[in-house]
Amino acid sequence: MVFYADMLRSGYGVAKDALAAADWYQKAIDLGDTAAARKLGLMYDTGDGVTADDFKAALLYKTASDGDDAVATRFLAQMYYDGEGVARDLVKSAALYLKASELGDAPASRWLGLMYDRGEGVALDDLKAVEYYKKAADAGDAVAMRYLGEMYDAGEGVAEDDKKAVDYFNMAVSAGDTVAAGALGAMYQYGEGVDQDYDLARKNYQIAVDDGDGIAARRLGLMYDLGRGVAEDNVKAVELYRLAHDKGDVIATRFLAQMYQGGEGVDRDLLQAAVLFREAAKAGDAPAQRFLGVMLYDGTGLARDYAQAADLFKQAVDGGDLAANWWLAVCYLYGDGVAEKPERAADYAYVAVTGGHDYALETLLNIGEYDTSRAFRQRLQERMRTDGYYDGRIDGSFGPKTRAALNAAFNTR
């Protein structure tokens, strides 16, 4: 009965007739066939030949799950996870994934591992996550193999072990997971767990790119952009950055903006650069916030707007961008877009220096060439004295002792 319904649904050996297939599945369900309940549930779940109905799908999956159908139990767990056809309930979802896992369903084990990994519906537990990822991987689940590789790479739930990470990424790629190829490409590019091999990095990135992986496209684009392991090719880099941008990769959006800004691989277009920087900045990319701020501060490609620039520099600083500290220091030093506050300017400049910002150090070492206030210079001396780099007078005079202190403080944070 179920086999005949399968034939009607697929059109194998008979005329394809989804409605008739649904009728035959229902007849089998009435006789207690759990597989039929799962298959009819999937038809309603996906709208395959019938009007999509998540509620009916959930009821049918439950019927099959009550009969210990492992796949249907996983499907029902997913509906509780997504809140489709039922109220969203992560605890119920986790319990159903556990049941499906115990019934031998490998993807359910992987999903349960992911819930432990994220602390969704269960207490966050990296050890449990690894346990269920391994159970799924041992049963041949390619995505679980990749997840295990990521756990070994990060040292979460297991001791950090780049070689094991590479092993699992390789297993995942061999099992058909193309996302793992992108991760494996990074291991080869940076020589983590394997000897550095740019050619294998490129080949693995390309596998992932061919399957639409935006992160891999951005990483491969950077190889072409910088000429690392491949001939430098800015046109190819732009092509890959654009592909990654279209996939929603925010870092690639910033890289693409920089290519338009510099006219590398494309005609120089400052307006397009600004549009892309703004897109990445709105998505929270701190370097993009700083790049856009610089364009507004300098009036390059956009009307000069110190207030917007200063606000963007603040956002970038909050997002961890080191160079933005220097730009914000300049704003406070000269009162550009913010109230003039030389002491605060010095604090931001000091963060830039101790964080290793070369231009900030070079500028301060040659401070006599710039218009700076005595209060700014004195505050820098105070900060260096507090941190033990300077033991001279707080007089704002940047002589050999102050310059030596700046060099000592450089890149110490």
Disulfide bonds with the S-S distance in Angstrom:
none
